[in-house]
Amino acid sequence: MIYNLCQRISELRASLGISQSELAKRLDVTRSSVNAWELGYATPQLKHIVEMSKIFNTTLDGMFNAPDRVTVDITDLSEKERQAVFDIIDCIKGKRDRD
């Protein structure tokens, strides 16, 4: 689990194009702390993992696993619009199951 987390922090940080120093600044920690997390020498506190998930726009699950899931924020959609999104997803999944 630690290996996945340290690798994911590095991958997600790189995907945003930010340095260890920039991530450290956003989290109010030292750059050496971020470096230690990425190398697997230390584990970030839960509050830092939660904050990184927000910075990286992923779920907590996404912090520990490769990006095989996509998260879409639909909180600003109406109930009717949300249902339409779910219907489209169900339709696509159904088609994929038939192929």
N, C-alpha and C positions, 0 to 999 in steps of 0.2 A: 504494500500500500504506500509506503514512504517513497519508493522508487517512482510509482505513478504520479504522486503529488509533486515531487521535485521536478520530474520531467514536464509535467503539465504546466507548472508555474513558468518554467523557461520557455516552453512552446507558446503559451498564451501571451506572455510578455513580448516575445519576439514578434508574434502576429500583430500586436498593436504598434510595434516599432518604437517601444520605449526602453530606455536603459534600466539597468538595475537601480541606478541612483534615482531615476524618476519614479520608479515604483516605490522605492524606499521612502521618498519624500511624501508620496500620496498616502502611504501607510503609517507615516511618522515613526519609522524605524531606520536603522542604519543600512547602508549599502552592503556592508559585510553580512548583515542578517539575511538579506535577500540572497546573497551569494551562497551562504551556508544552506539555505532552504533548497536552492536549485542544485546544489551538489549533494544533498541528502545528509549533510552533517548535522542539521538541526531541523526541527519541525515547527512551522509557524503556529502561533496560538489560534484557537478557533475564531476569535474576533478578526484576526488578519486573513484567515481563509475566507470568511464571510465577506469581508471588505474587498478582497481580490476577486471574488465571484462577481461582485457588482462592477468593479473596474473592468473586468474582462467580459462582462455581459454574458455570463454563463450561470448555470445552476451549481449548487454545492456538489451534486453528483458529477457535473461537468469538470469540477476541479480535480476529481480523482480518476476520471476515465477519459479515454480518447474520444474525440468528438464524433460519435456515431449517432448522436441525437441533435436535433435542432430545436431550440426554444424560441417561440414567437410570443411576444407580449400582445395579448388581445384585450387587455383590461379596459382600454378606451372604446371598445366596440360595444354596440348595443347587443342585447340578448339575441335578437334576430340575426344580426351580423355574425355573432359567435356561432350560432347554430349553422349558418351557411358555411363557415370555415370547417366545422366538424363534419358536415355533410360532404364537402369536397374531399376531405381527408379520407373519410369512409369509402367514398366512391373510388378514389385512387388506390387505396389498399385492396378493395375488392377486385379491381381490374388486375392488379399485380398478382393476386392470389390465383386468378384464372389463367394467367399467362404461363 
